[in-house]
Amino acid sequence: MSVSARRRRRLAENVTAYGLLSAALVVFALFSWYPIVRGVVLSFQQVNFVSDPEWVGFDNFELLFADPLFGVAWRNTLLFTGLALVFGFAIPFVTAVLLNELRHARAYFRLVVYLPVMLPPVVTALLWKWFYDPGPGLFNEGLRAAGLPDLAWLDSSDTAMLSLVLVSTWANMGSTTLIYLAALQTIPGDLYEAAELDGAGIWRRLWHVTVPQTRFVLLVLLLLQVVATMQVFTEPFVMTGGGPDDSTVTVLLLLYRYAFVYNDFGSASALSLLLFVALGVFSAAYVRLTKRSAE
């Protein structure tokens, strides 16, 4: 085959490949890239869809910084993220370790752990809202049966955020647990046998074998969980509405209020841009630090 024929064949293959990719590129452009660019533009405009957009520069950001709920929302979001890391990062890993040690009914327990993920988020929030009900709620009924006083789960600023974190952990731990379980099953059994011969107990094997061997998965899921929990919306929106006393107002809930309550889409876009930048800076710094520590 001549050089020109090979070039024509290669060109035809590339055209076919790019043609097959074009549909995905169009979808990404319309539903991912364009909304991002449009959101950045809107953040510098006054937009209420009643009058034509008006360029206002940084006025939307100044309005946000002057809002007392702006700092409250960021503080609540960071608190939610911190609590979610304590519960939502450790519990799935421990659950995966326990499932990995099972010798019987593995498939059944995996299904049980994964079932909450299959429920729609709003259904999960409404279900747990009934659990937390101060009257006939399941949790307070259990406390009464044990002779303990009732708790104002969602009606107290001291317990509302923790209550939301428990809901989020229960609803999302299934997929994370299965990812951990898949990572655990790739660890060679010889490493555990060598550790046992050296006299290592279960905790030393966990710390010196399991954690190092799953380090990459742990680091990736930690980043993904921080990004996801910083965007919490469903639980506070459905279960508390941001109360009591604004103790569960998160960044996305405040964004929702600006857009659909105050009809100020410019400020809502500005807030979304701030969140985007904050998560982008954190992700870049996190990747850089973890890469440097790995070296």
C-alpha positions, -999 to 999 in steps of 0.1 A, spaced: 0 0 0 14 34 -10 19 63 14 -9 83 -1 -33 54 2 -23 49 39 -29 86 45 -63 85 29 -73 55 49 -61 71 81 -80 103 73 -111 83 67 -107 65 100 -102 98 118 -133 113 102 -153 84 112 -140 85 148 -147 123 151 -181 118 136 -190 93 162 -176 116 189 -195 146 176 -228 136 192 -212 134 227 -193 167 221 -226 185 211 -243 171 242 -215 183 265 -214 217 248 -251 223 252 -257 208 286 -223 213 304 -200 238 289 -226 264 277 -243 265 311 -210 271 328 -201 300 305 -236 314 307 -235 312 345 -203 332 346 -218 359 323 -250 360 344 -230 366 376 -220 400 363 -255 410 352 -288 419 368 -312 393 355 -348 388 366 -363 377 332 -388 406 335 -365 432 319 -335 429 297 -302 418 314 -282 448 326 -244 446 331 -237 456 367 -201 444 371 -193 433 407 -225 446 422 -239 411 426 -208 400 446 -210 431 468 -247 423 475 -237 388 485 -209 399 508 -233 423 525 -259 396 531 -257 383 567 -267 349 555 -237 346 532 -213 339 560 -238 318 578 -244 296 547 -206 290 542 -201 282 578 -230 257 578 -218 242 546 -183 237 560 -198 222 592 -219 198 572 -188 188 551 -167 183 583 -194 161 600 -200 142 567 -163 134 566 -163 121 601 -193 98 595 -196 94 557 -160 87 551 -152 64 580 -184 43 582 -184 31 546 -148 20 549 -154 1 581 -185 -14 565 -165 -25 535 -139 -41 557 -166 -60 576 -183 -72 544 -149 -83 530 -144 -105 560 -178 -123 556 -177 -159 544 -215 -163 540 -244 -142 527 -220 -117 511 -244 -109 482 -273 -104 506 -255 -79 528 -241 -60 498 -277 -56 486 -288 -44 520 -260 -18 521 -267 -6 486 -305 -4 488 -307 32 502 -288 45 471 -317 32 449 -342 55 467 -348 89 452 -331 116 474 -364 134 481 -381 101 492 -352 94 515 -354 129 530 -392 126 536 -388 91 551 -362 104 576 -382 135 583 -409 111 596 -383 92 616 -373 125 632 -409 136 639 -411 148 675 -445 131 680 -449 97 664 -415 96 649 -396 63 650 -365 76 667 -383 93 696 -406 62 700 -374 42 704 -361 66 730 -393 65 749 -392 27 749 -357 28 763 -368 53 790 -349 82 775 -361 117 769 -372 128 735 -349 148 712 -358 177 690 -339 163 661 -348 189 634 -363 215 657 -331 224 676 -301 242 662 -279 219 683 -290 187 666 -305 197 632 -272 197 612 -261 164 627 -295 149 619 -290 160 582 -256 145 581 -269 111 593 -295 112 565 -269 119 539 -245 92 552 -272 66 552 -284 75 517 -250 77 500 -228 51 518 -239 22 496 -220 31 465 -189 43 484 -189 10 504 -190 -11 472 -161 9 458 -141 3 489 -150 -33 488 -138 -37 453 -105 -20 463 -101 -44 493 -106 -74 471 -76 -65 450 -52 -67 479 -31 -99 477 -38 -123 505 -1 -129 508 3 -96 525 -21 -104 552 -5 -139 557 29 -123 560 16 -98 585 0 -126 606 32 -145 606 49 -114 619 25 -113 647 4 -84 636 -31 -82 650 -62 -71 632 -57 -34 639 -21 -34 628 -30 -54 596 -57 -28 589 -33 1 594 -2 -13 578 -17 -34 550 -53 -24 542 -50 14 544 -17 17 523 -31 -7 497 -63 13 493 -46 47 497 -53 59 461 -90 50 464 -93 67 498 -77 99 485 -99 100 454 -131 94 473 -121 119 500 -119 146 473 -152 135 457 -170 135 490 -158 170 499 -170 183 465 -203 165 468 -210 176 504 -202 212 498 -231 211 473 -256 197 498 -292 209 490 -319 182 491 -317 174 528 -319 210 542 -344 220 515 -369 192 522 -363 185 559 -357 219 575 -360 246 550 -328 261 564 -341 263 600 -342 264 629 -327 299 632 -309 295 599 -287 267 614 -290 246 582 -289 272 555 -263 260 531 -247 277 501 -269 259 476 -300 266 496 -291 303 497 -285 301 460 -320 287 455 -335 315 475 -318 341 455 -329 326 422 -364 314 429 -375 333 460 -359 367 455 -360 364 417 -324 376 415 -307 352 391 -276 374 388 -267 371 425 -275 334 424 -251 330 395 -225 350 413 -229 327 443 -226 296 422 -194 311 406 -179 316 441 -187 280 450 -172 268 417 -140 287 423 -137 276 459 -141 239 449 -118 243 420 -90 259 442 -95 232 468 -94 204 443 -62 218 426 -45 222 460 -56 188 472 -43 171 440 -10 189 443 -5 181 479 -14 144 475 8 141 445 37 157 463 32 134 493 31 104 470 65 113 456 
